[in-house]
């Protein structure tokens, strides 16, 4: 199944073609830009690479050093909790860059599990 630009904008809640393309590139999702300006990608690629890592415009992203300060636990504990589903999942921002959504980390600190 192919997703076109209108579908992608609706699904991701992004407001422009430029934002959709940036998000696809950031997540490493293959897509094709057609001669009429349309962008298409496969549903399976979106599901695998985008659905779990969608960053909504306005989400503040924090790096590991700030996560450690907020949570008062060590790096290994964060990774173990994350692996076991007890901590918010990190988001891949680039080939060697990861971060967490600050709101999710703060919810975890407060003992809430809205993430």
N, C-alpha and C positions, 0 to 999 in steps of 0.2 A: 504494500500500500504506500502510495506517495503522499507526502504532505506538501501543499503549496504555501506560498507566503501568507495568504489570508488565514489558513488553518494554523500556521505557526504563530502568527501574531495573536490569534484568539487563544490558543493553548497556553502560550507563555505569558500572556498579559503584557507583552511589550508593545509599544506604540508605533514603532517605525521599522522599516525594512533594515535600516542600518543597525539598530539595536539587535534585531534577530540574527543578522549575519555575524555581528560581534560575539553574541552568545554561542552560536554554532562553532565559530572558530576557537573561542576560549575553551570549549568543552571537547574540541577535537572531533566533532561530528562531521562526517562527510556530507557535502551537499553540492548541488549544481546550480549555477546561476544561468538561466536561459537567456537567449538573445532579446526577449521582450521584457527583461528585468525581473522575471519571476524567479523565485528560489524554490527548489524542491529537494526533499530528502526522504529517506525511507523511514517508515514508522519504527522498524526494529532498531535503527541507529538512534533515533530519538529516545526510544524507551530505554535503551542501554546507557547512553551517554548523557542524556539531558534531563530526563524525568527526575532522577534522584539528586541532581545537582543544580536545579534551577535556582538562580539567585534573582530575586525580585529587585527591581530598581529601588534603591533606598535602603536595602539591607546593609548594615555596617558589617564589614568583614574584619576579623582580627586574626593575627598571627599567633603562633604557638606561645611566644613569650608572654603575650597578654592573657592568653588562656590560662597559663600557669599561674600568673598573678591573681587572676579572678577566682580560680578554683582552689588555690592553695594545696594542690597535689603535684606530684612529680610527673615528668614526661611519660615514663613507662606506665604509670597508672592511667593517664589519659588514653593512651593507646590501647591498654587492656580493656578499659571501660568501653571505649568506642568499638572495639572488636566484638565485645559481648553484648552490644546493643544497649549499654547503660549510659551512654554519653552521646551527644549530637555528633553526627557524621561530619567529617571535614569535607570541604569543597575544593576540587582541583581548579585552580585559577590559571594554571599554565603548566608547561612540562615539568617544572621543578618548584612550583609555588602552590602551597596549600593554605587554607584559612578556614575559620569557623564563623558561622553567623553569630554575632554578638548577642542578639536577643535570645537565641537558643541556649547559649552558654549561661547567660544570666538566669534563664528559667531553670536550668539544671542546678545552678548554685542555690536558687530559692526553693529547690525541692519539687518543682513542678515538672510535669512531663508533657508539655504541649508540643514538643518538637517531635 
